[in-house]
Amino acid sequence: MTPSAAAQADTSQTLTRCRELVQPALVEAVERLHPWLAEMAAHSLGWTRTQDGFAPGSQGKGVRQALTVLCAEAAGAPAECAVAGAVTVELVHTFSLVHDDIMDGDETRRQRASTWNAYGVGPAILAGDAMCALAAQNLCDSPAAQGGAAVQHLTHALNDMARGQADDLLHEFRSWMGPDAVRVQEYRLMAERKTGALLGCATGLGAVLAGAPAATVAGLTRAGRHLGVAFQAVDDLLGIWGDPLDTGKPVHNDLRRLKKTYPVLAALASDTLAARQLVGILASGKTLDDAGARQAADLIEEAGGRSATQSEAQQHLDRAHDCLTALDLEPTACDEIRALLPFLIHRRA
């Protein structure tokens, strides 16, 4: 169910509150980088340079940093204890996007040139590395008593993200059909690592910094990982059917690049005439033109790939809610988290 206008307004206020709490510390962290690296990090975040430093602009909704803050509050701690964690999560998210754009060859991000496109591949790799290192240092420098546990939580997530990204790249070299084909379950595991690990880090890190019991940390981390799979499923939908004015990328972008995303794999698994026709288009290995991409998108929808992906997103959103229900959390913060979750799947970019 799409969130109501009132729910959207409440969630917007929650995101604004968390963003205003975290933003000064995020700016301060970025300004600790080498000036050139700081400039590229600011570009990646959607900021602009001023005479006095950086002016944060449209850097996305800040869902991940908000989840870190809200999960700390849900664990019974003040929001301020989670600021270092929220900054770390935002830096990791941004560095991963910089590197993703290089690997995928994406020329735009957030309605502006991607970092590699603006500064070059080598500098962008360096800026991403710098943000990753700064993310870990930021937690180490935090005065929180749980700093060591927080860093350990982060490194587990980083390792999983790398594993997921490796699987995603390797999927590109596998067949569309036959014994070597990528199966839906394999893709789901990749998504849980590549995307779910960071959202699980965001939710779990808030609980770690709040000094929550291990069971609470584990439960909130599981909730975040389910959110990550849901988030990736919606990303896959937007990569085929998203409006370029919202996504900043061409329509059918993932299809043009012959990416093995959830809608495509679910359609191919349907054993329908549309699926067999789809294989004929994809297996040629040729980059799709406008007509070919439109035809492939229509066949994916006809074979049930779009509806299956929507169902996948909703199922994992429901599991995230179940994880929250199983925990003893502060009611107000928990309600804010629950109100935020639908916005991860009912989004346009």
Buried (B, 14 or more C-beta within 10 A) or exposed (E): EEBEEEBBEBBEEBBEBBBEBBBEBBBEBBEEBEEEBBBBBBBBBBBEEEEEEBEBEEBBBBBBBBBBBBBBBBBBBEBEBBBBBBBBBBBBBBBBBBBBBBEBEBBBBBEBBBBBBBBEEEBBBBBBBBBBEBBBBBBEEBEBEBBEBBBEBBEBBBEBBBBBBEBBEEBEEEEBBEEEBBEBEBBBBBBBBBBBBBBBBBBBBBBBBBBBEEEBBBBBBBBBBBBBBBBBBBBBBBBBBBEEEEBBBBBBBBBBBBBBBBBBBBBBBBEBEBBBBBBEBBEEEEEBEEEBBBBBBEBBBBBBBBEBBBEBBBBBBEBBBEBBEEBEBBEEBBBBBBBBBBBBBBBEB
